[in-house]
Amino acid sequence: MNEDKYWEEQRIVNDPQEVKVYFNCEICGAEIYEGQEYYDCDVGYLCEKCFDEEQEIYKQSCERIAGEKYGD
């Protein structure tokens, strides 16, 4: 699904005038509304977009190639 379309649908479904804000994303500050998916991580509550970015950063930081030396 197109990211812009996804966020537009989320905006419509989660009209802040009608839905309670439960959390704010620790990274970007996005409001996480009742019924919306979020991630409870070591860094705090994350929206889906920030979780995906954090996951990619973590993956890159621990990616290794067998046979190569690391940490020297």
Residue frames as qw, qx, qy, qz and C-alpha x, y, z in Angstrom:
[[0.000, 0.889, 0.458, 0.000, 0.00, 0.00, 0.00],
 [0.330, 0.629, -0.036, 0.703, 1.21, 3.48, -0.83],
 [0.401, -0.213, -0.547, 0.703, 2.53, 5.13, 2.36],
 [0.133, -0.051, 0.028, -0.989, 0.70, 8.42, 1.72],
 [0.587, -0.269, -0.507, -0.571, -2.57, 6.55, 1.17],
 [0.602, -0.264, -0.703, 0.272, -2.00, 4.56, 4.37],
 [0.232, -0.165, -0.417, 0.863, -1.44, 7.69, 6.47],
 [0.320, -0.135, -0.201, -0.916, -4.45, 9.43, 4.90],
 [0.650, -0.311, -0.629, -0.292, -6.63, 6.44, 5.81],
 [0.512, -0.253, -0.618, 0.541, -5.21, 6.50, 9.34],
 [0.006, 0.013, -0.157, 0.988, -5.99, 10.21, 9.59],
 [0.509, -0.230, -0.373, -0.741, -9.60, 9.64, 8.55],
 [0.699, -0.292, -0.652, -0.027, -10.11, 6.59, 10.78],
 [0.567, -0.353, -0.467, 0.579, -8.40, 8.21, 13.74],
 [0.002, -0.748, -0.161, -0.644, -9.97, 11.65, 13.70],
 [0.341, 0.059, -0.601, 0.721, -8.52, 13.20, 16.89],
 [0.378, -0.253, 0.090, -0.886, -11.83, 14.89, 17.61],
 [0.841, -0.169, -0.180, -0.482, -13.43, 11.49, 18.14],
 [0.918, -0.011, -0.362, 0.164, -10.66, 9.12, 19.22],
 [0.557, -0.813, 0.164, 0.054, -8.55, 9.19, 22.40],
 [0.469, 0.670, -0.532, 0.219, -4.77, 9.57, 22.09],
 [0.909, -0.398, -0.114, 0.046, -3.11, 6.82, 24.15],
 [0.698, -0.402, 0.201, 0.557, 0.57, 7.45, 23.45],
 [0.351, 0.889, -0.215, -0.200, 2.95, 9.55, 21.43],
 [0.901, 0.286, -0.134, 0.298, 5.76, 7.97, 19.43],
 [0.616, -0.661, 0.065, 0.423, 9.03, 8.46, 21.34],
 [0.562, -0.044, 0.386, 0.730, 10.93, 9.25, 18.14],
 [0.138, 0.335, 0.442, 0.821, 8.69, 11.38, 15.92],
 [0.150, 0.139, 0.415, -0.886, 5.97, 12.39, 18.39],
 [0.402, -0.158, -0.614, -0.661, 3.14, 11.00, 16.25],
 [0.576, -0.181, 0.413, -0.683, -0.08, 10.43, 18.15],
 [0.222, 0.001, -0.967, -0.128, -1.04, 6.79, 18.64],
 [0.544, -0.178, 0.005, -0.820, -4.81, 6.50, 18.90],
 [0.643, -0.046, 0.653, -0.397, -7.13, 3.97, 20.45],
 [0.860, 0.354, 0.333, -0.152, -7.23, 0.86, 18.24],
 [0.504, 0.789, -0.350, -0.027, -4.06, 1.79, 16.33],
 [0.945, -0.035, -0.139, 0.294, -1.12, -0.60, 16.19],
 [0.009, -0.903, 0.383, -0.195, 2.08, 0.48, 17.97],
 [0.812, 0.146, -0.484, 0.291, 5.29, -1.11, 19.27],
 [0.562, -0.806, 0.140, -0.122, 6.38, -1.16, 22.92],
 [0.791, 0.379, -0.303, 0.371, 10.18, -1.26, 22.67],
 [0.659, -0.301, -0.292, 0.625, 13.18, -0.58, 24.90],
 [0.223, 0.115, 0.050, 0.967, 13.22, 3.03, 23.66],
 [0.304, 0.267, 0.388, -0.828, 9.50, 3.48, 24.39],
 [0.584, 0.525, 0.587, -0.198, 6.31, 3.42, 22.35],
 [0.133, -0.320, 0.540, 0.767, 6.93, 3.62, 18.60],
 [0.678, 0.493, 0.086, -0.538, 4.66, 4.16, 15.61],
 [0.911, 0.224, 0.330, 0.102, 4.94, 1.69, 12.75],
 [0.532, 0.809, -0.128, 0.214, 7.08, 4.00, 10.60],
 [0.129, -0.808, 0.520, -0.245, 9.67, 4.64, 13.32],
 [0.822, -0.265, 0.497, -0.086, 9.70, 0.98, 14.36],
 [0.868, 0.448, 0.151, 0.153, 10.58, -0.02, 10.79],
 [0.323, 0.846, -0.300, 0.300, 13.38, 2.58, 10.70],
 [0.448, -0.670, 0.540, -0.242, 14.75, 1.50, 14.10],
 [0.927, -0.015, 0.373, -0.022, 14.62, -2.13, 13.06],
 [0.740, 0.628, -0.046, 0.235, 16.67, -1.34, 9.94],
 [0.025, 0.838, -0.443, 0.319, 19.27, 0.59, 11.97],
 [0.698, -0.449, 0.526, -0.185, 19.55, -2.31, 14.46],
 [0.938, 0.261, 0.222, 0.062, 19.87, -4.82, 11.63],
 [0.539, 0.759, -0.222, 0.290, 22.68, -2.80, 10.05],
 [0.221, -0.783, 0.490, -0.314, 24.52, -2.47, 13.37],
 [0.669, -0.343, 0.646, -0.133, 24.68, -6.22, 13.93],
 [0.873, 0.473, -0.017, -0.120, 25.02, -7.48, 10.36],
 [0.394, -0.625, 0.636, 0.225, 28.19, -9.55, 9.88],
 [0.769, 0.467, -0.380, -0.214, 29.88, -11.67, 7.21],
 [0.932, -0.300, 0.187, 0.077, 31.26, -15.07, 8.18],
 [0.833, 0.180, 0.061, 0.519, 35.04, -15.17, 8.02],
 [0.238, 0.696, -0.069, 0.674, 35.60, -11.42, 8.51],
 [0.452, -0.232, -0.551, 0.662, 37.02, -9.94, 11.72],
 [0.180, -0.796, -0.293, -0.498, 35.02, -7.34, 13.66],
 [0.576, -0.808, -0.124, -0.007, 35.78, -5.09, 16.58],
 [0.756, -0.186, 0.030, 0.627, 39.51, -4.63, 16.01]]
